[in-house]
Amino acid sequence: MSTQKPEIPAITIAAHDDTPYGQPSARATGGSHVRSPSDPNYLVPGGNASPTAGGRTSTDEPSSPTGSVSSVKFATSTALRNNNPNAASGAGSLSLLQPRSSNDQHLQQHGRQHSAGSFNSVEGTEPDHNSGGGGAAATKSTPTGGDLSTATSFTAATPTDQTQFSASDKKAKKGSKDDNDEKKGKKKKEKEKDNEGDDDEKENAKPVEIADVTDIGQFAFRPKQLAELAESKSLEALSDLGGMGKLLEGLGTDGQTGLSSHSLGAPSQDGEKSGGEGAFGVSLEERKRIYGINQMPATKSKSLLQLMWLALQDKVLGVAIIAAILIVVLVGSLNDWQKERQFRALNDKKDDRTVKVIRFGKEAQINIKDVVVGDLALMEPGEIIPCDGIFVSGHNVKCDESGATGESDAIKKFSFDDAWAEHQAKGKTKKDCYILSGSKVLEGAGSYVVVAVGERSFNGRILMALRKPVAATPLQEKLNHLAELIAKVGGACGLILFSALMIKFFVQLKTKPNRTSNAKAMSFVQILIISVTLVVVAVPEGLPLAVTLALAFATKRMTKENLLVRVLDSCETMANATVVCTDKTGTLTQNVMHVVAGSVGVHAKFVKNLKENVNRTENKDSANARKHTEDFPIEQDDINTVLPPALRVTFNEAIAVNSTAFEDVDPETGEVDFVGSKTETALLRFAKDSKWPSYRQTRANAQIVQLLPFDSERKYMGVIVRHGDKFRAYFKGASEILTKQCTRHVVVAQPDHPVTGGSEDDPIETTEITDLTKENIANTIIFYANQMLRTIAICYRDVDVWPPPGKGTDEVPLSELVHELTLIAITGIEDPLRPSVRDAIADAHHAGVTVKMCTGDNVLTARSIAAQCGIYSPGGIIMEGPVFRRLTDAERQEVVPHLQVLARSSPEDKQVLVETLMSQGEIVGVTGDGTNDGPALKEANVGFSMGIAGTEVAKEASDIILMDDNFASIVSAIIWGRCVNDSVRKFLQFQISVNITAVLITFVSAVASDEEESVLTAVQLLWINIIMDTFAALALATDPATRRLLDRKPDRKNAPLFTIEMGKMIIGQALYQTFIVLLLHFADLQFDQLPND
């Protein structure tokens, strides 16, 4: 079933006149602007949304994560990363929430959006495809002066709904352009209203509208206005509000001291600039009433009685006896209730964190639920932003918005003044001043003013849109069909038995005329009871109990194996999973950069886990190895055996001192880890693993004279340290640049003559770099680069005096120091595979489950990781997202079965891949950790989210949470799923055999009896039914899972519930038991007459 992609709401902007707050104002009749659906970040003059109006393009502003951009060619690598050479328009992350079928013509359009930090201009601006000659037009009048009364208000107009939030607009004149635009909007609204009922799912997929209030009191801006401001990332819109100064004034907060003591109900503080007038005097409760609190509305959890009632709707339970009903209801509902509480506790624990804010000039630490709009919040490295905001001030703040936008680049944040100045000067800007909820601070520190919280924030709106019901699983569908079939067969058997016995009853009215009326009545009641009992016996009432017990038992055990099951039935769905589409980072790899190879000096080539990664060293028979005979490989953990003590100290100091990374406790896991850039944390981790002195001790002992920060243009950084009466400069950076400035390299010992003595104060042995050595260094860099390792060179230089005579430290160009360097080492850094991934993927292949990797990395990196872990094999296809997106449906159907790696892919590409696989009858499991992975997680049969790296949106959209982010846990889910299926089939085989036997014995014995009595009475049949159902379910549904379950291929989705072997066993057992019982019943007299010895 396909669903149509909802259109992006148009935004109508109506400017107020200069009347004071709280008084109605007439709508201005100035020029109109239209926000283009193809690029909703920009206002284009005129009702037709001309792409070239005003000489500006759609790239004038930083782009919204929920918008979409088109590019006409791959001009740069950034354009290639956008993966959208031919798209006409897109709705971004929010539109991705719309589930779509593989027949949707828009599937080839890519909605992932670039960010301001990775911006690249494109040729031209995409025209407004949905304007319809004006569409839902937007009007705007230019504010006069700087008064806040001219603040802009927003109107959201969708094809099916239009809500006006400006009270003054109700008095607009009929002849104005606003009315014409309004009529056009109504026509479009009526036209699309006709198609409203075509698909019930359309309403469910609509993004959550931003709630607004009409009474904003002393404030200048409405909540919807501020929330849409952060979403659109429009500098023009912020400028129309009066810039940062007017924004802060309108919210009653100060850019330096935050909320005033008047606002918080505290005594006045010295040095406060703001008084208690206007918005500055509004109480905290009033601020929360208007703008809300930073807390998502709790999902309405089902009560225990509601879960009981849902369990009672089962078709099998409709005819079950009351004892089995109670057991099933209690076990099922209590298990579901417990899972609800467990997941709720997990979310509550994650939300129970604090954020630093500035209130009445003082720094305070408050719970994220207590953050309000207008708060001046502080950012630190590693922090997850809890709400939307606008950057105020700070130093070198970079955010990772990949969870929200899909962009892996770090986005540097600038103040509005800087961004607006560049926009005014150049007509466009790469600078971004918007802070998005859900993004992570990578570097720097700063402050931002909060403009949207809770369900109005960017992250909150996506969370609200993901709350949808869950579809039935394959096993549920098969059991429903079986229940209907058994009910029909059981009812037919009961009817046939009743008819046969009634015929016999009527015949006996003539053959036995002496029976009293009481005897005849009792005979009729006996016939009715035995017929009804036969129906009860025919139905396996213990089937839902067996399924529930098997699922409950499996989920309990899965929790111990780092699998938190949110949707109980997803366990049995994984039993027959045929394809798993997995991420790379964090799932196959450790999501932590490590030094995995390198060379100390020139000749010592160290490798992490050398025996498993022999390919990271040169082949002894290669031409390069024969040329450089002094090179030798060594296990990375044994590197200290070839390093003299003095060289170890220098190597450690070069890493620890020339770095800004530090060690801290991860608030989510509670473990101590390094925080900072990935390169620096990898080097510090390497030093720690090598058991060298801690970085804290090394930094404390070093006399740092000057820091030379990293520069992206020169691609290296440095630090100058005093060594006695001399100075030493350490450099770290791009190996291809620094090695060209090296004239010497350190000398290490040979493995057959390891270091046994020496002192840390000994001079470091070095030698000159010859032409042969230069060739060796260049080959080493190329060799590591071909394996997709990031190479970092570490060098040093000793100087006698610093700074040079007559110059200050800031007057000496860095280039004067970077020459005649001594090379210490070249390190190769990557995000290594998890230790258990190779075996887990081999187990999945052995079990008949195909593993496909979807990653945003480039083709070479994706191929390297896929080959290492066993996903990529000869004959497989590696394809990039843009190429995959341009395939026709027929081509995609042909390519997907052989596709093993999808590189440069977006969340939408992953969703298209999942839809294509499911259309081919595959049962698909998908992993995801980002906010825009939500659609693919919802679309798949089973969605796996990451418990550590996953966003709240991804967890909400998933069925199972991998608490350790490990692919090996997916294999455990397959094992337990097959265990559940096997338990249900074992019970079915046993139960159906018993039921067939009971029905045959009852039918034959009752018909053959002169008194219309079965060999088993109704009470005996019910007793047998209860014993067989309950105890068999307990015994067969709690079998433990074993790895032998991976020795068979998964069942297809349309495979029958009963296999041929099960059918043979059921028929054979039923006939055998029936024959023995009937033999003993009818031959009873003959057995009694046998002579005794």
N, C-alpha and C positions, 0 to 999 in steps of 0.2 A: 504494500500500500504506500503510495507516494504522497508526499505533502509538499505544498508549494512554499517557496521561500518568501517570507514576509518582506514587504518593502521597507526601506529605511524611512522613519518618520521625517517629514519635512518640518522645519522649524520656522515659525513666524515670530518676528521680533517687532514689538511695538514700543516705541519710545514715549515716555511721559513728557508732559510739558513742565513748565517751571513752577507748578503749583506746589504748595507745601505737602509734607507727608500726611497721609490719612485723608486727603481731600480728593474727590474724583476729578479727573482731567479728561479732556477730549482728545481723541486720537489725532496725531499729526498726520498731515497728508503729504509728507515728503516723498522722496524717491524710494522705490522699493528695491529690496535685495532678495535674492533667492538662494537658499542653501542647496547646492546641487547634491542629489542622492549619490551620484558617482564619486563625489568628493565632498562629504558633508562638513568638512572643516572650514570651508571658505564661503563668504558671501559674495555673490556676483551681482553687480548692478543690473537692474531691469528684470522684468517678469519672465523673460525667456532664458535666464541663466546663461548668458553668453559666455563661452569659455575664455574669450579674449577681452572681455570688457575691462576697461581700466588698465589695460596693459599688464594685468597680473595673471598668473597661472595658478593652478591648484597646488603648487608647491610653495605658496607664500607662507604657509604656516606649518609648524610641526604637526605631523599627522596624528589622527586619533587611532588608538589601538582597535576601536570597533569600526573604523571606516575601511575603505578600500581604495587602492590607487591603481591606475593603469599605466603601463609603460609601453612604448611602441617598439622598443628593441632592448637588447641587453647591452646597454652602453658601458656598464662597469660591473665589477663583481658584486656590488651592492644591488644593482638592478637584477643581476642573475639570482641573487638570494631571494628577491621578492617573488621569483618564480611565476611571473604572470605576464608573458609576452603579448597575449591576445585578449585578455579579459576586458569586458565592456564595463562592468561595474561589480561592486561587491558590497556586502553588508558587514564584513568584519566579524569579530569574535562573537558578537551577540547574534548575528544572523546564522552563524555556524550552529547555533543551538537548534535550528530547524532541521529535523530529520528528513532526509530526502532519499527517494528511491533511485536506483541506477538508471531509470528512464528519464530522470529530470534533465532537461536540456541545460540547466545551469550547473551541472556537476563539474563541468570543465572550467568553470570560473573559480578563481582563487581569491579568497577573502583575506588572506593574511596581510597585515599592514606593516610597512616599515616604520621605524621610529625616527625621532628628530636626530638622535645621536648618530644614526647610520644613514642619513639622508643623502640622496643623490638626485639631481634634477633630471626631469624627463622632458621630452619634446612635446610641447603643447599641453593643453588641459582637456580632459575628456568632457564632451558635451553632456548635458543633462538628458539622459535617455528617458527619464520618467516624468519630465516636467509637463509634457502634454501642452506645450505652448504656454506655460505658466503654471499649470498644476496648482498645488497648494502654495500659492505665492506668499512671499514674506514682505512685509512693509517695515520701513524703519525711518525715523526722522533723526537728523543729526542733533545731538544734545547741544544746547547752548550753554556756554560758560562751563564751569566746573562743578555746578551744584549737583548734589546727589539726587535731587528730585528728578533729574533727567535720566536716572538709572534705567537701563534697558530691562524690559520684562519679556519672557519667552512664552510662546504658545506652541504646543505640540499638536500637529495635525496629521493624523494617520488616515489611510483609506477608509477606515470604518469608524473613526472617532475623532472628534475635534473638541478640545477643551480650552477655553479662553481663561487666562489667569489675570488679565488686566481688566479691572472693573471699569475703567474709563472707556474701554473699547466698545462698551454696550451702546454708547451714544454717538457712534460714528455716523457720518452722513451717508445716505443711500447712494448719492452720486459720486462718492469718492472712489478712488482706485482700490481702496481696501475692500469695499463692498463687491466690486467686480471680482477681485481675487477670491473673496469669500464664496461668491456664487460658483465660480469655477471649482473651488474646492468641494462645494456641496454636490455639484454634478459628478465629480469624480468619486465622491463618497457614495452617491446613489448607484453609480455604475458598478462599483466593486461590491456593493452590498448584495447585488443579485447573485454573486458567486460565493456568498458567505457560507452557505450550507453545503458546499460541495465536499468538504472534507472536515470531519469533526476534529481531526488532530491539529487543524490550523490554529484553532484558538489556544490549544495547549502549548504550541510552539512559539506563540507570540512573546517577545521579550517583555519583561515586567516594566510597566510605565512608572515614571518617577512621580511619587505622591507630592502634592503641593498643599500649601495652606493659603487662605485668603487674607488672614489677619496677621501681619508681620510686625505689628507694634512699631517700635522705634527703629527697627532695622531697615536698611535700604534695599535689601535683596531677598528674593524668595528662595526657598530651598531648591526648587526645581531649576531655577536660574543658575544657581551655583553648581549644582550637580552636572548640568549639561555643559557648563563652562569647562569643568575638568575633563569631561568626556570628549569634547570637541577639540580641546587643545588650541583654541582659536585666540591668537594674540589680539586680533581686531576686536573680538567680543570683550576681552579684558580691557582693552584700551577704551572701548565705548563706555565701560563702567566707570572710567576715570583713572585707570591704572591702579597700581598697587596702593598708592596713597589713599585714594577714595575707597578702594576695596576694604582696606584695614579700618578706615574711619566708619564705613557703612556697617561693618561687623562689630564695631565697638572694641577693637583690640589695637595694640601698639606693636610696631615692628621690632621694638627693642625689649619692652617689658611684658608683652603678652596681655592677657586679660587683667583688668584693673581690680583693685580690692573692692571697689563699689559693685562691680559685676558679680564678684564671688561672695559678697556679704561679709567681707573681712574689714577690720579697721584700716584706715588709710595709711599707706606706706610713704615714707619719705622718698622724694625724688620722682614720684609719679607725675607723668606729663599730662595725663588725661584726667578730666574731672568726672563727675557723675551725670553729665547731661547726655541726652539723646541715647544712642545705642550703648554708650559707655556705662550707663547707669542701669541697664537691664539686668535683672537677677539671673542667676544660673538656671533656676527652674523655668523661667520664661524662655531662656535661650534653648533649653532642651525641648520645651513644648513646641517651639516654632521649627527648629532645625532637626529635632530628633536626637537620639542617642546612638553611639557607635556600637550597636549590638543588633545582630540579625534576629528577626522574630523567630521564636522557637517553632520548629515543625510540630504540628499537632500530632502527638503520639497516640496510638490506639490504646485504649484501656484494656485491661484483662478481659472484661466482659465482651468488648467488641471483638477481640481476637477469638474468644470462644464462639461468638455468633458466626464469624467468618469460617471457622473450622466446621461449624454445623451445616454449612452450605454444600459440603462435599456430597456428590451424587451417591457414592457408595454408602456414606453414613446415613443417607435418607432411609434406608431399609435395615440398618444395623440394629442390633439389640442395644439396650440402654447402657449395659456395662461397658461394652466396647466403645460406645460413643463417649462416655465419660473419660475413659483412659486416653483416647485419642485427643479429645479436646484439651484435657489438662496438660498432657505432654507437649502437644503442639503449641498451645497458647503460652504456656510458661516458657518454652524455649524461645519463641518469638519475642516475648516480653523481655527476656533476659538479654537477647541480642540487641533489642532497641536500647535498653539501659546501657549496655556495654559500649555501643557506638556513641550514644549521647555523652557518656562519661569521657570517651576519647576526645570528642569535639570540645567538651567543656574544659578539659585539661589543656588542650591546645590554645583555647581562647583565654585561658587564665594567665595572661602575661601583662607586663606593664610597659608603659611608654613614658618618656620624659617630656614634660611641657614646661613652659615658662608662664607663671601666673603671678600677678602683681610684682613683677620684677625678679622673682625668685624661681629657681629651678625646682620642680617637683616631679615625683614619680607616681603615676596614677595607673589604674587598671585601664586597659584599652576600651572597656565598656563605658568608662566615665569620660571619654574624650567627647568634646562638643564642638560644633562648628564655631570657628573664631579662635579656638585654642592655637597657641604658637607652639608647635611640637618640634622636638629635636630628633635628628637622625644620627645614627652611629653605624659603623660597618657591621654587617651581619644581621641587622634589624629587618623584620618584615613590616612593611608599611601597613598600618591598620585602617587607613581612611584616605580619601582623596584630599589633595591640597595643592597649594601653589608655593613654589620655592621662594623664600625670602632672602636668606643669606647663608653663606657657608664657603667652604674651601674644598675644591676638587671632589665634589660629590658625584658619584657614579652609581647608577641603579641598574639592576638586572630586571628588565620587564618581560623576560621570555615567558614567564608563567602566564602573563596576560596577553601579550602580543605575538608570541612565537619568535621574536627576535632574540638572538643569542648575544648580540653586542651589548657592551656596557654603555648606558646612555648617560652622558654628562649633563648635569643640571646647571642652569644659569638663572639669574634673577630676571624678572620681567623687564626691568629697565634695559638690561644688556640685550635681551632678545628683541625687544621692540626697537631699540636703536639700530640694530643691524637690519631689521626688517624695513625700517624707514629709509635706511641708506641704500640697501641693495634691492629692495622689493621682495626679498625672500630671506629666510634664515634657517640655519641648521640648529639653532639653540632652542632648548626645551626648558620651560620653567614649570611644567606640570608634574606633580607627584601622584602616581596611581596606587590605589590600594592593592595589596597582593604582591607588589614588586619588592625586591630585596636590595638593600644598600650594600654595595660592594666596597667602595672606598670613600674616604673623606668624611666630613661632618658638617652639619648645617641645620637650618631650621626652615619650617614651612608652616603656612597658615592653613588650618583645616577648613575645607569648603563643602565636604559631603561625607556623611557617616552612615553606617548601618546599611539598610536595604536601598538607600539612595546612592551609595557609592558604586563605583564601577564593578568591583568584585561582588558586592552584595546583589546587584541586579542580575548578574549571571547566575549566582547561587539560587535566587528566587525562581529563575526561569527553568532550572533543572529539576524542579520538584514534579515528577511525573510518575504515573503508575507503572508497574512492572508486568511484562507479558508472560504468558504461560511457557513453561519449559517443555522440551521434547518428551520427557518421561511423563509429565503431567498430562500432556495431550494423549499419549498412548494409554495411560491409566484411565482417563476419562472415557475413551472409546471402549476400553475393556469393561469398565463399569456399566456402560450402556448395554453392551453385548450380553454381559452376565445377567443384568436385570431382565433383559428380554428373554433370554434362554431360561432363566429361573422362573420367570412369570409364565412362560409357555409350558414348562414342565409341571408347575403347579396347576395350571388350567387343564392340562391334559389329564393329570392324575385326578383332579376334581371331577372332570367330565366322565372319566372311566368309572370312578367309584359311584357317581350319581346314577350312571346307567345301570350299574350292578345293583344299586340301592332300589331303583324302580323295578328292576326284575324281581328282586327278593320280596317286593310287596305282594307279588303273586305267588312266588314259591314258598314264602314263609308268612302265610296270612295270620298265624297265631301270635305274632309279636304285638306287644302292647304299644300304645301310643308313646309312652315314656321311652320304651326301648327304641322305637323308630326315631324319636327326637334325639336321643343320645347317639344313635348311629349317625345321624346327619351332622351333629356337632362334631363327632369324631372325624368324619370325612373333611369337614371344614378346617379343623385344627391341623390335621396331618397335611392338608394341601398348603395351608399358610406356612406351616413349619418347613415344608419342602422348599418354599421360596426363600425363607430365611436361611436355610442351610446352603442353598445354591449360591448365595451372595457371600463373597469373602470379606466379612466385616473387619477382619484383622489386617486387610491390605493397607488402608491409610495409617493404621497403627505401626505396621512394619516400615512404611516409608518414613513416617515421622520419627520413629526411633532410630532408623538408620541415619537420617539426616542429622538428628540431634547428637547422636554418638559421634558422627564424623566431624561435625563442626566443633565439638568439644576437643577432639584430638587435634584438629587442624589449628586451633588456637595455640596449642603447644608447639606447633611447627611454624609459627610466625605468619599464620593465615587468619585474618579476622574476616569472617563471613558475614556480610551485611544482608545479602539476599540468600535465604536458606536453600532455595532450590537451585542456586548456581552450582552447588556441589555436584549434583548428578548431571548437570549440563556439561561440566568439564570432562565427564567420563568419556563422552563421545566427541570431544573437540578434535578437529582434524587439522586446524591451522592456528598458530599463535603468531600475531604480529607484535613484535616487541620493540621498545626503544633501545637505544644503545647506552646513552649516558645514564649511569646510576643503576641500570638494570643488568646489562651485560658487563659493564665496567663498574669501577668502584666510585666514580664521580669525585675522585680525589686524585690530583696530579701527583705523580711519583717520578723520581729519577730511576729509569729502568736500564740505562746503558750509558756509556761514556768512555772517555780516555783521560787518564791522568798523565800530564806531560804530553807525549806523543805515542808511546809504545804500549802502555798498560791499558788494554781494552777490557773494562769491567762490564758485566752483564748481570742483571737480576735474574735469579733462577736459571743459571747458565745451561743446565742439562735440558730444560724444557724450551729454551730459546736459543738454540745453537745458531739459528739463522741471523741472530743479531751480531754475530762475529763473522769476519771474512773467512771464506773457505780457504783451507791451506793450499789447495791446488789452483786457486785463482791467480791470475797474472799479478794483481796488486799484492797478494800475500807473498808471492815469490820475490817480488821486488823489495818489500819491506820486511826483511827476515827478522828484525829485532822486535816486531810486534808480537804480543802474546795475550791470550784471553785469560780472564780471571773472574771468579765468582765475586759479585759485588759485596757480599758479606765478608769476604776475605781480603778486602782492599787494604786493611791496615797492615797486612803482612809485607806489603811492598812499599809502604810509605814511611820514610824516616819521621821521627817525632817532630822535628822542626817543620817539615812539610805538612804534617797533619794539623799542627797549630795554625799555620798560615792559611791552609785550605779552609779550616773551620772559621777563622776570623774573616776571611773574604766573603763567606756566606752569611755569617751572623751579623756582622757590623754593617755590611752594605745591603741592608734590608729594612723595610718598615713593617713587615708582618710580625705577628705576636701570637702567643698561645692563650687560649681562653676556653671557658666551659661552654659547650653547645647547650643552649637552653632547652632544646627539644630532646636530645638524647642524654644529656647529663655527662657526656664524655668530654675530655680535654682534647682540643684540636687547635690547629693553627688557623689564624684569621688574617686575610690579606689577599694580595694577588696570587693567582694560581701558580705562577712561576716561583715566587719567593717562598710560598708555603711548601712547594715540592722540594726546594733546596734545603730549607730548614728541617724538613722531615728526613731528608737524606742524611744530614749531619747527625740528627738524633738517632736514626737507625744504625749509624756507624759507630755509636757510643762515644762520640766526641763530647767535650764539655758543653753544657747547656748554653743556649744563645743568650740567656739573661746574664750568666756569669761572664761570658765573653764580652758582651756589650758593656757591662759594668767595669770591666778591667781596661777596656780600650779608651784612649784619650782622643775622642773624635774632635777634629779641628774644623772640618767643613763637610757638609753634605752636598752632593751634586745630584739633584733629583733626576728621575727618568724623563727623557724627552722622546716623544714619538718620532721626531724627525731624525735625531741621531741614533735612536734605538739602543741606548745604553745608559747606565747610571753609575755614579761613583761616590766614594767617600775617602777623605784624607784623614789618616790617623797618625798621631805622634808615636814614634818608636825611638825612645831614648832621646838623643839630640838630633835625630833625623826624622823624616816623615815618609810615610808609605801611602800611596794612592791605590785603592782597589777598584777595579772596574768589572761590571757584569752586564752582559747584553747580547745582541745578535752576534752569533759566532762568525758569520761571513764578513762582518765589519771589523770586529775587534782582532781577529786572528791576522788580518792584513797589517795591523799596527804592531804585531809582536816580532821581536828580533831574537828572543831567547825562549827556552822552555825548561821546565823543571825536569830533573832526572829521578827516576824511581828504580827500585831494586828489581831483580829478576825473581820469578817464583821459585827457582831452584836455589837461590841464595837470599832467603827472606831477611828482613831487618831484625836484628837481635839486640842492638844497643843504640847508643846515641842519646843526645839530649835535645830538649826543646829550644835551647839557646844556640845550638849549632847553626852555622851558616847553611842556607839552602843551596844544594848543588844544582847548577843550571848549565845549559850548553846552548850554543848558537843554533839558530834555525837555518838550515841549508835549503837549497832548491829541492832536494829529495824530501826533506822534512816538510816543506811547504806543500809538496804534492801529496804527501801522506795526510796532512791536516785537511786539505781540500777534499780528498777522497773520503775521509772519515765523516765530514759534514754531509757530503752527498749521500753516503751510505745510510746515515741515520735519517736524512730527509726522505729518502725513498721508502723508508719504513714508517713514515708519517710521525717521526719524533721531532719535537720542538727542541732545537739545539741552542744551548746557552754557553757562551765562553766566559771563563773566569780568569782574570789577569791581574797583575799588579805592577807597580813601578815605584822604585825608591828615589826620593829627592832629598837633597841636603837642606834646602831652605824653603819654607812656605809661610806666607806668600813671597814671591820674588821681591827683592829690594825695590822700594819706591812704588809698589803697587799694593792695593788692598785685595782682600780675598775675592771680592765681587768684580774686580777689574780684570782678572785673568781669564781669558777664554778657555773653555774646557778643552778645546782642540790643541792647546799648547801642551797639555799633559798627556794626551792620548797618542803617544808614539814611543818607540823603544820599550814596549811592554814585555813582560815575561809571562808566558802562558802557563797557567796552573792546570786547567782542565777544560774539557768540552763535555757537557752533560746532555744526554738525550732524555726528554721529559714527555710522558704521555699519561693518559688516564688508563691504567692497566685493567685487564680482565679480572673479574672476581675469581677467586680460586676454584670454585665449584662449577663455573659456567660451562667449561668444555664437557665435563661428564654429564651435566644436566641436559645439554643440547643433544649429546649422543644418546642419552636415555629417551629423549623425546622422539628422535628419529627412529629409534628401535621400537618405540610404541606406535609408530605410524603417524606421528604428529609432525607436520611440516612447520618449520620456524622461518619466518620472514622478518627482516630487520628494516625498520623505518627510522631514519635519522635525518637531522638537519645538516649534518656535516657533509663535506665535499666527497666526491666519489672515491678518491684515493684513500682517505681516512676510513670511510665506510668499508671499502674492500679489504683494507688491512685488518680491521677488527673482525669482520665477518669471516675472513680466512683463518684468523687465529682461533676463533671459537668454534669453527666447524659449520657455520651457516652457509658460506659460499663454497660451492663445489663445481667441478668442471661441467660445463653445459648449462649452468645457471645463468640468469640474466640479472645484470645490475643496471638500474635505470635512474635517471634524475627526475625529480618532481615535475619540472616544466615539460619534459618530453612525455612523461606518463599522462599529464593533463591534456595534452594535445591529441592523444589517441582517440580514435572513434570507439564506439561501444563494441563493435565487432573485433577490432584490433585488441582492445583491452581484454575481452573475453579470451582471446587466444594467448595473450602475453602473460596474464596474471598467474596461471598454473605453474609457469616456469620462472616467475620473478622471485628472486631471493633477497635482493637488497634494493631499497628505494632510498636514494640519497637526495640531499637538498629538498627534502619533502616538507610539506606544511601539514598542519592538522587536518586541513580539508583533503589533502591527498590521501592521508591515512583513512579518512572516512570513506572516500571513493573506493579505495582498495577493499575495505571491509564490506561495503555494499556489493561490490563485484563478486567477492568470494562467497558471500551469503546467497547471491543469486544463482551461483553454481552448485548450491546444495551443501556448502561447507558449513561446519559449526566452528565459529571463530571466537578466539579469545584475544583480547587486545590489552596492552599495557599503556599507561599514560600517567604523566605527572603534572602537566601544565593545565592552566585554566581552559585553554582552547583545545585541549584533548577531550573535553567533556562530550562533544557530539559523537566522536568515535567510540568512546566508552559506553555511551547509551545505545549506540547502534548495534554493537557487537552482542553476540549471545552471552558472553561473560566479559565484564570489564574489570581489569586489575589496576588499581591505583597504588602509588608508592606511599607507604606509611611515613617515611622520613622526608623524602624530597617532594612528595606530592602536595599540591595546593588543596585548599579546602573544597574548591569546586570539583577537582578531579575525584576526591574521595566521595563527595556527594553523588557523583554520577556513576561510581563503580559498584560492582557486586561483591568483590573480594578485595581486601586491602592487604598488600604485601608489607608486613611490619618491618622486614629487614631489607626491602627493595631488591631482593635477590631473585634472579630467574629460576634458580633451583627450587624455590618455593612453588613455582607454577607446576613443576613436575610433581611435587607432592600433592597439589590440588588435583591433578589428573589421576594419581593413584587413588586418592580418597573418593573421587567421583566414581571411579570404576568399582570401588569397594561398595559404595551405596547401590549402584545398579545391580551388582552381583547379589547383594543381600536381598534386594527386592525380588529378583528373579528366583532366588532360592526359595523364598517364602511363597511366591506364586506357584512354583512347581509343586511344593509340598501341599499348599492349601487347595489348589485346583484338583489335585489327585484325591485328596480326602473328600472334597465336595462332590466330585463326580461319583465316587464310591458311595457316599451317603445318599445321594439322589437316586442312584440305580437300586440300591438295596431297599430304600423306602418305597420306591415306585413298584418294584417287582413284588416285594413281600405284601404290600397293601392290596394290590390288585389280586394276588393269589389267595389272600386270606378270605375265609368265609365271613369273618366279622368286620371286614374292611379295616383291619388293624395292621400297622406296620410292625416289623420285628423290633424296631426302635420306637419308643414312644416319643411324643413331642418334647417332653422334659429331658429325656435322654439325648435327643438330637441337639437341643439347645445347649445342654451341658457339654457335649462333645464339641459343639461349635465354639463355645467360649474357651475351652481348654486348648483346642487346636489353634484358635486365632491368637490368643494372648501369649501363651507360653512359646508357641512356635515363633511368633514375632520377636519375642525377647531373645530367643536363642539364635535365630538366623539373621536378625537385623544388626547384631552387635559383633559381627566377625571383624577381626583386626585386618588392616590393610598390609599387604606385602608387596615387595618389588616385583614379584612374579606377575602381577597384574599388568606390567608393562610389556609382557612377552607376546601380546596379541595386538592386532590392529583395532582401531576404534570402529564402532558400528556407525553406519550411515544414518542420517537423520530419519529416513523413511524405512529403516530396517524394522522388521516385525518384533514385537515384544517377546514372542515365543520363538525360540530357535527350533530347528528340526530335532536336535538332541533332546530338548525339553519336551517337545511333543511326544516323542517316542517314550520317554520316561513316564510322562503323565498318563498316557493311554495304557502302557504296560502295567504300571502300578495299580491304576484304577480297575482294570479288568482282573488282575490277579487277586486283589483284595475282595472285589465283588464276588468272584467265583468261590473263593474260600469261605466267605461268610454265608453265601446262599447254599453252598454245599453242606455246611454244618447245620444250617437252619432247616433245609428240607429233608436232609438225610438223618435227622436227629433220631427218629424211631429205629432206623436200621442199625445205627451205631449203638443204641441202647440194647439191642437184642444180640449183640456179639457175645459169644461164650467167654467166661472168665477162666483163666488158667488156675 
